[in-house]
Amino acid sequence: MFINNTLNNNVMKRGLVSIILILILIFSTTAIAAERGEDLDKQPPTTDATSNDLGTDTKTTTTTEETGLANSYQWLYDTITNRTVNDADEAIAIIALLGESSGELGGLVDELKKRESDTHCWPKDGCRVKDTALATLALSLSGQDVTEETKWLKESKISMGNRGEWWIVLKSNVNGTCTTTYNTKTKNFDLQDDIIKQARGQYHINLLDIDPNINRVVTPKISVDCSTMPSVVIALIYKPDTNTFFIQESQSVTNTDLIINNACYPVSRRTNSCDFESTAFATWALLELQTEDNRENLGTTIYLESAVKQGDSIQLALLNRILLKLSNVQGSFLELLAQQQKQQDGSFNNDVYATALSLLGLQGTDKTDNIARAADYLTRRVSKDGSWNRDVRNTAYALLALHGIDLGRREVKALDTTGRREICGNSIDDNQNGIEDCGEQSCSDDQSCKCVNNKHDGDEEGIDCGGNCGNKCAEQPADTGTTGCTLNSDCNSGESCQSGICITNNDNTNVTEPTPEEGSSFWIWLLVILFILLAGFGVFYIKYVKTGKIVLKDLFKKKKKQTFEEYKRMSEFKPAQQRPAMTQNNNQRTAAQPRIIPQRVSKSKEEEELERSLKEAEKLIKGNK
């Protein structure tokens, strides 16, 4: 019948489409899996975002557990005693070597002192807060007197200026008057029904109501006397914006002295704007110099807490280290730091420097799992020569982090080098201070040392290459106006170091790499999808192919176009016979021959409906005849 063939054709078409879709899904899934596996295979087992500043391939090793960190301390000592590095790296290297080193550090300490300016800061050609903070800390931990250096740091603080608002909040269940005193000037504020009169706010006093220029003063002190009331709560609050506030202190007293923590540090005394990195390093260094018994308020914590970038692991690490030294660890900042750690390898930003600082910020807290994974990342990243990327800063901070929560301290005696002079370029420690040639400040201007000072100076075509250095510079990409760099941390926030230049990250730059857990889940889902597809194909085969409804070999035969005659024959549609002529003896019509329709054991709804339609059409045709 026509209806049977039509249905079979429809079923066959649907079956063919289903088979094609199944094959597409299988091949697509397989291709994705293959591509993903290929990408994972291409990834080095432990690559680091930081570059090698000496242009040498750095291979990782897992022999650290066997050799300990002795090779790392030795590499660091040998490097800074034979190579010129900047003051900040020299200082942090000394701090790291104080943790565990058999080398003589007297020459290194003397060398750091020689680099100090007459105003007790570093470097000589333009004192910077960070360099001075690290150099002061290195000398102090070595047992040197740093009274003048500490004074320089404390006097370099500036105020936050008009960043945000400072409030004094007064709460009491009785009415009364509070008197504020600032610079011998007093002012009265009446508290009635929990509302402060003579103030801009209903329940707080803006510091500008006390003195319009008070925000320009570094850590000003205000005395508050509410002795006319038997009980009152006095709180000092900083609001950087309308939706955020920080409670510096809150006391249930009748009178107190409030010291406003509005201090920060600039990059140098030449500038007058707050800088987070400079503030963090200066605060950390000064706190390390103090003991718990004589710890003073530096006034910088409010700035650091309000200015820290929530996605910056380096800033969060420095802040948490400072709060740890203040015995004021805050769960919110600690949790933000822990969230920056990569699940895949335990690193922070896939960077040795960032991971080392983060480990320092986590030490001494309850984040034991994060600490263990960060330490494991660092031990896996150490090179065979003991360094991290053959970089002084990376190696020094990694050793500091792996040493533990406390920094190393020991007395370092000065060496007597009277009458001995270092001869540059002969690879001999002529003055017997433990430092050879380029490690001496006096040799920094020697041509042989300029080619290993990690600077682009003299007639060099690049950093320590070209010109009189002899070695050819590697090809560099075209200048894009971005800052030169060797590490990601040399760049500003939102940039990464690529081929020696800082490149602004695109929105999709920081795509999180799949973790091992995510990878295993992917393969589980792949197997589930394949199982579902195979099960569906099995059902399709049993229901249509096995029952004979679809013949697979006929699916690919070329179909002939059906003619109208074939259509009539297949449908077995026959028009009614012509009416017989009327005879005199018979007035009755001759009955039409009945139409014979092959019977099937069972009919589908579509067949029954079409058959009814054909019968109705037949009746209509008969009626029109």
N, C-alpha and C positions, 0 to 999 in steps of 0.2 A: 504493500500500500504506500501511497504517497506520504501519509502521516507518519508511518513507521520510518521511512527513509529520512524524512525531515527531522524527526526526533533523533535518529541515530547521528545524522550530520551535526545537529546542535550539540549533542553529547560529545561527539568526537572533537568538535571545535573547542568546547570547554575543556576537555581533557588535554588537548594539545596545548592550549594556553597555560593550563596548570603545570604541565610538564616543563614548558619553557621557563615559567616563573621559578619553579623549583630549581632548575639548573642554573638560572641567573643568580638566585640567592646563594646556592652552594659555591659557585665560582667566585662571587663577590666576597663572601665571607672568607673563603680560602685566600683570596688575593690580599685582603686586609690583614689577615693573620700573617701571611708571608712577608708583607711589607713591614708590619710591626716587628716581627722577629728579626728582619734584616736590619732595621734601625737600631734595635737593641744590641745586635751583634756588632754593629759599627761603633757603638759607644765604648770607649776605653773603660776598663774596670774601675779605675779610680782617677778620673781626670779632675783638674782643679782649674777654676776660672782665673786664677792669678797667673801671671806670665813669669818667665824666667828672665831675670834682669841681666844675666850674663849671656843670654842666647844659647845656653847649653841645655840639651835634653835632660830632663829630670825623671828618673825612673823610681817608682815606689818599691818598697820592700816591706816584708812582714817580719824581718829579723830583729825588730826593735826589742821584743821581749827577751831575745837571747843576749843582745849586747847592751841593753839598757839605753840610757840617754847619754852615755859617755861620749859617743861619737859626735852627738849633736853639740854638746858643750865644747868639745875640742874644735869642731868646725867653726863655731862662732868665735872662739878665742883666736884661732889662727887667722880668721878673716879680718877681724877688726884690728889685729896687730900688724897686718900687712897691707891694709887697704884703707883709703880715705873714705869715710862715710860722713853723713851729715850729723849735726849735734844731737838731734833727737834719737837717731838710730844708735849712735855711740852710747848715749845715756841708757837707753833701754837694754842694750847689750850688756852693759856693766851690771844693771839690776838683775838680769837673768843669770849672769855668771856668778853672782853672789850666792845664788841658790845652791850650786854645786859645781865647783871647778877647782882643779888642782893648779891651774895656771896662776902666775903672779899678776895681780891686778894693780899693783902700785903704779906702773907705767901708764896704764889706761886712765887711772884716776888723775894723775898729774897732767896727762894730755888733755883731759876734759877741762881741767882748771885753766890750762893755757888758752883754751878757746873762749873763756869768759871775758866779757867786756868790762871796762872800768866801772860801769854802773851795776855790776853784779847780775848780768843777764846774758842769755845766749840767743842767737849768734852775735858775734861782734858787729857785723855789718848791718844789723837791723833786728833788735831784740824782739822775740816773739814769746807769747805767754806759754804755749805748749812746750817749746824747746826748753825754756827756762824751768818750767815745772818738772819735766823729766830729768834734767841735769841736776836740779836741786835735790830731787828724790834720790838719784844715784849717789851723789856725794854724801847725803845724810845717812843712807844705808851703809855706806863705806866707812862711817865713823868720822866724817869731816864736819867742820863747823859751817853751818849754812845760815847763820843769823841774818846776814845782809841779803842773801838771796831770798830768804823767806819774807823779809821786809819788802823787797821789790815786788814780790808776787801779791802780797796783801794790799799794797798801795796801788796796784794796777787795776783794782776792781772799779767798775762803773755801775751806775744805777740803770734799772730797766726803763727809766723815763716814764713816758705816758702810756706804756703798754698795760692795758686793763685798768681796773679800779681796786683800791684798797678800802675796806670797810672795817669800822669798829662797831660790833653789834652788842647792844645792851639789853638784857632780859631780866625783869624782876616782877614779882607779884604785888609790889608796893610802889607808890610814887616817891620820887626823890630827885636829887640833882647830882650829876657826875661832872667832875672838873678835869679837863685835859690840860697838860702842861707840855709845851714844846718850845725849846730855845727860850726859856724863862717866860714865855707868853702863855697865859692861861685863858681858858674859855669854858663857860658853863653850858651844860646841856640838861634840860629838864625832861624827866621821864614821867609821863602821866598816862595811865591806862595802857601801858606797854607801847606808847608812842613817844618818840623823841622829838621834842620841840627844837627849834633853831637848827634843824638839820634838813638836808635835801630829801632823805628817805624817811619813811615812817618809823622804822625800827633800827636804822643803822646810821652811823656817822661816816660820811665820806672824808678821807684824809684831806681832801682839798678844802673842806670846810674848816679845818684847823689851820692850814697854811697852804696857799695856792701854789707855792714853789716846793712843797715837800717831796714831790716825786723826783726831783732832780738830785736829792741828797741820797748818798749811799748808806743803807741800813740806818735810817733815822730812828731815834728813841722817843717814845711818847709815854708820859706818865698819865695814868687814869685813876682818879680817886672818886669812889662812890660810897664813901663812908657814911653818908647820910641815910643809906638804906641798909637794913640788916642783912639782906641776902640779894645777890645779883650775879648774873653770869656775864663775863666779859670775854668776847671772842674776837679774833683778828682773822679776817677773810680776804682772800684775793680772788677777783673775778676777771679772768682774761677775756671773757666774752659773756654774752647774755645767758648762755646755756650751761656754763661751767663755773665752778667755784672750788677753791682750795682753802681748807681751814688750817691756818698756820698754828693756831693754838686756841684753846677754849678753857677758861678757868672759872671756878665758882669762888670768887674772892671779892673783897670790897675795894681793893686798890692793887695796882700792878704796874710794871714797866713793860711796854710793848716795843720790841725791836723789830722793825719791818725788814723782812728778808727780801729785799728788792735788788740784790746785787747780782752781777754777772761779769764776765770777762770778755774783752775784745780780742781780736787776733794779736794786736800789738798796741802799744800806747799811741801809735799814730792814728788809730781809728777810734771811733766813738760809738760803735754799735755792738750789741751782744753777739757772741759767737758760741754756739753750743759746744763744739769740740774743745775750744780753748777753755771754756768754763768748766767742762767735765774733767779735763786733765789737770787743771790747776786745783780744783776742789779735791780730786782723788789724791794728788801728791801731798797737799797740805794735811789731809786727814791721815795719810800713812805716816807723816812725821809726828803726829800727835799721839798721845796715849789716852786711854779712856778717862783718866783722872783729870787731865788738863785740856780736854777737848773744848774748843771754842766754836761759837756759831759763826760760820763763814757767810751766811746769808744768801747762798746761791741755790739752795734746794728748790725753792718755789719756782725760780726761773727754769731750772732743769726739768722739773715735773710738768710744767705747763708748756714747754717748748719742744719736748721730745717727740719725735715722729714715731707713730705707733708701728710702722712697718720697717723701721730701720734697726736692724739687729745690733749694729755698732753703738748707736746712741742708747738703746735700751740696755746694752751690756754695761756701758759706763755708768749709767744711772743706777742700775741695780748694784754695782760694785760700791758706789758711793753710799747708797742707802744701807748696804750691809755693814759698812764701816761705821755708820751712824746708829747701828742697831735698830733700824727703822725700816726693815724690809716690808714692802707693800705687795700684797698678793696680786693686785691688778697689773702692776708693771712687771712682776716676775712671770705672770702667766702670759703676758704679751711677748716677752722674750722667748719663753718656751715654745710658743706657737710659731716662731720664725724658723725653728729647726726642721730640716728636711727629714721626712720619714725614711727616705731611700737610703741615705748614707750617714745620717747623723750630723751633717754639716750645717753651717749657717751661711746661706748665700753661696754655697759651694766655694768657699773662700777660706784659706788658712787663717788670715788675719782676723776676719770676722768671727770665725769659729773659736779662735784662741781667746779673744776678748769676751765672747759670750760665755765661754767656760769659766773665765775669771768672774763674770757677773753671776754665775750660777753656783759657784763654790760656796759652801757653807749654808745652803738652803736645802729644802726637802725635795728638790727636783733631782733625785738620785738617778733616775733612768735617763733623763736628758744629759746629766753630767757624764754618765758612763758612755753614752753613744757619741758625745762630742769628743771625749778623750780617745775613744776607739778610732774615730775618724782621723784625729791628729796622728796617732801612732801608725796608722795605715798609710798616711801621706808622707811620712819621713823618707828621704832619699837614702841611697846606700852610703853617701858620704856623711850622713847625719844631719843635713840641712833640710829646710823646707823651701823648695824651689830655688835653692842657692841664693836666698834673699836674707839679709841680716835682720830686717824687721820681722818678717814672718817667723824666722827661727827663734828670735829672742822672745816674742810673745807666746809662741807655742811652748817653749821651755818654761816660761812663767806660769802658764795655765796648767801644765802637767806637773809642776812642782807642788802645787797645793794652794790652800787658801791664803797662807801667810807668805810674805816676801822674805827672801834671804837677807840676813844682816851679819856683817862681821867687820872687824877692824882691819882696815887696809893701811899699811904704813907707807909713807912716802919714801921714794928711792933717792939715794944721793947720787946725782949724775954730775956733780961738780967737776969741771975740767974735761968732760967728755962731750963730743959733738957728733951728731948723727950725720953720716955721709949718705946722701940720697943716691939710690940706683945701684948700690953694690950688694944688695940682699944680705947685709950684715947688720946686726944690732950693735952699732958702734958705741952708743952711750949706755948700753947694758941696762935698759929700762924695760925690756920685754917687748919692745915695739920695733919693727923693722921698717925702714925706709918710708913707704907711703902711709904707714899708720901714724907717722909723726906729722904734727901740724906744720913743722918747719919745712917739710918736704912737699907740702900740698901744691906749691907753685912749680915744682920740678916737672919737666916735660914728661918724664916717665910715669909720674904719678897722676898727671892730668888725664892719662889714657885709661885709668882704672878708678876714677872718682865718681862714676855714674852721673856725670854732668856733660852738657854740650858746651864746651868752652874752647878757647884758643882757635886754631884753624880747623877744628874737627868738622866733618860734614854731618855728623850725627852724634849720638851719645857714645863717647869713647871709641869712635871709629872714624876712619878717613883722615886726611891731612897728615900730620906728623905721627899719628898713631899707627899708620901702616896698614892696619886691617881694613878691609873693604866693608862699607856699611850695607846692611841688608836693604832691599828695596822697600820703600815705605809708600803707603797709599797717598793719593793727592791730598793736599792740605784742605781740610774742611772748616778751618777756623776753630776747631775744638782743642781742648787742652791735652798736652802730651801726658802719657801715663805709662806705668809698668804693671799696675795692679788695679782691680776694680775699685778698691778703697781709695785710690788716688783721684777718682772722679767724684763729681758732685752727685747728690741724690738724684736718682732717675737716669743715671748714665752708667755705662759699663765700658771697661777698657778693651778695645779691639784693635790689634795690630799697632799698639803704641799710641792710640788716640782715644779720647773719651767720646763715645757715641751715645746720643740720646736714645733711650729705649723706646720702642714702639709699644702700643697698648698690649700687644701680645708677646712682648719680649720675655716677661717673667712668667711664662707658662710653666706650671708645676709639672715636673717629670713624673711619669707613672711610678708608683711604688711597687715593691715586690708583691704586696698584697693585692694591688690593683691589677698587676699582670696576671696573677693566678686566677683572680675573679674573671678576667677577660676570657681565659681559656675554658673555664667552667661554663660560662654563658655560651661560648662557641659550641661546646659539646652538646649543651641542652638544645640549642637551635638546630643543630644537625640532626639530633635525635627526633625532634618534632617534625622536621622535613621528611626524614626517612619513614616515620610512622604514617604521615599523611600520604606519601607515595604508595606505601603498602596498602592502605585503605582504598586508595584510588584503583590500584591494580586488582584487588579482590572484587570490588564492586562493579567495575566496568570491563576490565580486560579479561579476567578469568571467566566472567559470565557470558562473554561473547558480544557484549554491547558495543565494544570497540575492538577493532582489529588493528593492531599497531602497524602492520605492514601496509594497510590500506590508507593510513593517514598521509602517506607521502606520495600516493598515486595522483596523477593529474586528473582532475574531474572534467568530464565533458559537459558542455553547456546543454541544458535540458531543453528539448523542443516542446512545442505545445502538444503535439501528438503523443509524445512520451508522457507528458504530464497527464493527459486524459486517460491514457492506458494504465498508468500506475495508480491513478486514483479510482479507476474502474467506474468512472462517471459516464453513464449512458443516457442520452435524451429519451424522453418518452416516445413510444411508437405512434405513428400517425393514426388518427381515428379511422376505423373502417367505415365504408359507405353504408348508409342506411338502406335496408331492404324492406320490402313490403311485409315479409313474414316475420321480421324481427325488429322491433322498435327499441331493443336494448343495445347499449354500446358494448362492443367487445372489450372485455377487461384487458387491461395492459398486462404484459408479461411481468411477473415479479422480478425485481433486481436481486441478484444473488450476491451476497456480501460474505467473504470468508470470515469465519468466526475465529476469534482468539480466545485463549484460555482466560486472559484478563486484559483489561484495557485501562490505559491511564486516563486521567481527567482530561488531558489535552486531546486525546483521541476521541473520547466520548463527545466533548464539546464540538470538535471539528465535524464529527459524523452527524450530529444534530444540525449543524449549520448547512451541511451538504443536503440533507433531507429537506430542509426548509427551502433551500434554493431550488431543489428539484420540483417541489410542489408549486413554487412560484412560476417555474418554467411551464409546467403542465397547465397552470391556470391561464397563461397568456397564449397558449396555443389555440 
